[in-house]
Amino acid sequence: MYPSCRVTIGTRIKLGATTVILALIQEVKATLRDGIYYYKKLGIDEIVDLSMVQCVVGRIWDQTEWAIVDRSDSTVTQVD
């Protein structure tokens, strides 16, 4: 994806500027109730290139836990 090169000590190379935008994805263990996914704790963090993100979801506090708000057109939700 990104160019790589082998450089010997003392060699000067000129590289063009590259902008990379990263996204922080936080894993959750969600449970399905009444058609809505809920979770209480955040899991591990993963930093990825933003170009790899396919969908963004939101969350809303529902008294004692978070509810996931997914307005994407996807009909498949990946939950482990």
Secondary structure as the mmCIF struct_conf table of DSSP 4:
data_model
#
loop_
_struct_conf.conf_type_id
_struct_conf.id
_struct_conf.beg_label_comp_id
_struct_conf.beg_label_asym_id
_struct_conf.beg_label_seq_id
_struct_conf.end_label_comp_id
_struct_conf.end_label_asym_id
_struct_conf.end_label_seq_id
TURN_TY1_P TURN_TY1_P1 ILE A 9 GLY A 10
STRN STRN1 LEU A 22 VAL A 28
STRN STRN2 THR A 31 ARG A 33
TURN_TY1_P TURN_TY1_P2 ASP A 34 GLY A 35
STRN STRN3 ILE A 36 TYR A 39
BEND BEND1 LYS A 40 LYS A 41
STRN STRN4 LEU A 42 ASP A 49
HELX_RH_3T_P HELX_RH_3T_P1 LEU A 50 MET A 52
STRN STRN5 GLY A 58 ASP A 62
TURN_TY1_P TURN_TY1_P3 GLN A 63 THR A 64
STRN STRN6 GLU A 65 VAL A 69
BEND BEND2 ASP A 73 ASP A 73
BEND BEND3 THR A 75 THR A 75
#
